Amino acid sequence: MIAIILADQLSKAFFVWRLGTHTAANFLQFLAGYFTLWGAMDGSRSIHDTYFPYHRPILVWPPWIEFSLTTNTGAAWSIFEGNSFYLSFVSLAMALLLFYIWRRSFRHHAGMTWALGAIIGGALGNFVDRFRLKEVVDFISVKLPYIGQLFPKLGDPYDFPIFNVADSCAVMGTLALAVYLICSDIAGHMRALRARRQPAAPAFTPYHGGIELDEQAAYELKRLTSAKPPRPRRVSLGLTVHIGVPDDADEQDSGAA
C-alpha cells in the first residue's frame, strides 16, 4: 500500500516535470517545488497555472498508448467536476473502511491483502492529489480498438479517459477482489453439491461391527442369560419380616451352621 502511494506520487511528479514548463535543472530540484505546491479552493495555484503550457505527448505505442499530461477536478470520466476537494474525503473514507475490513477478516489472507492493498493504495494516492492540489494529475492515455464498432458514438478507436498509477492499482485490485469472491462462491456451491450427492453415513454404535466370541465365552453368556433368578427368602427377625435375595454373607453363615 505504501509502495503504491509512493509510486503514484513520484510518477505524477516525474511526468509533470517531463511534460510541464518549469525552470528546474533536474528532477530532484523539481520535486522540492512540486511537493510544496498547494492548490487554492478557487482553482488558482493549480498544475495548469504553474506548469502550463504542456509539452507534446510522449509516444509509447502509437497510436494506442502515449503519455499526455492533464488534470481532473472530478472523479472518473470527469463526473462531479469541480468537487475534487470534497471527493478527497470520499477517497479517505473508502480507504479507511477497506482497511477496517482487511484488518478484521483478511489480514492473514495473502490474496485479499494484495487486492485490498491495491485498492486502498490507489484511493490514498488520489486522495493526496485531491486534498493538496484540488485536482488529480493524469498522464496515461490509451486508445481501445473495436469499441467504436460496437458503440459508434464513442468513436473508433475509443479514446479511454486518461488515468494514472493510482487508478490502475485501484482497478486491478477491484478486479482481483471480484475474481476471488466469484471463485469462492463457486467453490462453496461445488462443496454443497458434493455433500448432497454423498450418501448419509450410518449412525455410529459401539456394536456396529459385531462382537467376536470364542466357544467358551459364548457358552458362559448363554448360561448366564438362561439361568433363573434366585427366589426371595423369607427372613423373620422378631416382629420385622425381611424379604430379599440372599447375599454372599448369608450363604456363608448358613454354610457355617
Buried (B, 14 or more C-beta within 10 A) or exposed (E): BEEBBEBBBEBBBBBBBBBBEEEBEEEEEBBEBBEEBEBEEEBEBBBBEBBEEBEEBBEEEEEBEBBBBBBBBBBEEEEBEEBBBEBBEBBBEBBEEBBEBBEEEBEEEEEBBBBBBBBBBBBBBBBBBBBBBBBBBBBBBBBEEEBBEEEEEBEBBBBBBBBBBBBBBBBBBBEBBEEBEEEEEEEEEEEEEEEEEEEEEEEEEEEEEEEEEEEEEEEEEEEEEEEEEEEEEEEEEEEEEEEEEBEEEEEEEEEEE
